[in-house]
Amino acid sequence: MDLSLLKETLSDYATFGGNIGTALQDIPTLLTSILSFFENFGDLADTTGENLDNFSS
């Protein structure tokens, strides 16, 4: 096996590891945003409906 091929392969894994690490760290923030949206869904829908009524009249 050529050492340059091994170096290139390991470099690809290091890049992937860095990228996936960043993505995995952002999962809790994403889940919090989604849960917050659904917790406030009723209020958001009411506000949207009121604003839509004001906009169309």
RAMO-V362765 format. One record per residue. RES is the residue in one letter. PHI is phi in whole degrees, 0 to 359 (NA if undefined). BURIAL is 1 if it has 9 or more other ideal C-beta (glycine too) atoms within 8 Angstrom, else 0. Layout:
BEGIN
res->RES phi->PHI burial->BURIAL
res->RES phi->PHI burial->BURIAL
END
This chain:
BEGIN
res->M phi->NA burial->0
res->D phi->285 burial->0
res->L phi->294 burial->0
res->S phi->293 burial->0
res->L phi->294 burial->0
res->L phi->296 burial->1
res->K phi->298 burial->0
res->E phi->296 burial->0
res->T phi->297 burial->0
res->L phi->293 burial->0
res->S phi->296 burial->0
res->D phi->298 burial->0
res->Y phi->293 burial->0
res->A phi->294 burial->0
res->T phi->296 burial->0
res->F phi->299 burial->0
res->G phi->299 burial->0
res->G phi->294 burial->0
res->N phi->291 burial->0
res->I phi->291 burial->0
res->G phi->298 burial->0
res->T phi->297 burial->0
res->A phi->296 burial->0
res->L phi->292 burial->0
res->Q phi->291 burial->0
res->D phi->274 burial->0
res->I phi->299 burial->0
res->P phi->301 burial->0
res->T phi->295 burial->0
res->L phi->297 burial->0
res->L phi->297 burial->0
res->T phi->298 burial->0
res->S phi->297 burial->0
res->I phi->295 burial->0
res->L phi->296 burial->0
res->S phi->298 burial->0
res->F phi->300 burial->1
res->F phi->287 burial->0
res->E phi->293 burial->0
res->N phi->261 burial->0
res->F phi->300 burial->0
res->G phi->298 burial->0
res->D phi->296 burial->0
res->L phi->295 burial->1
res->A phi->293 burial->0
res->D phi->298 burial->0
res->T phi->297 burial->0
res->T phi->297 burial->0
res->G phi->298 burial->0
res->E phi->296 burial->0
res->N phi->292 burial->0
res->L phi->292 burial->0
res->D phi->298 burial->0
res->N phi->292 burial->0
res->F phi->289 burial->0
res->S phi->277 burial->0
res->S phi->263 burial->0
END
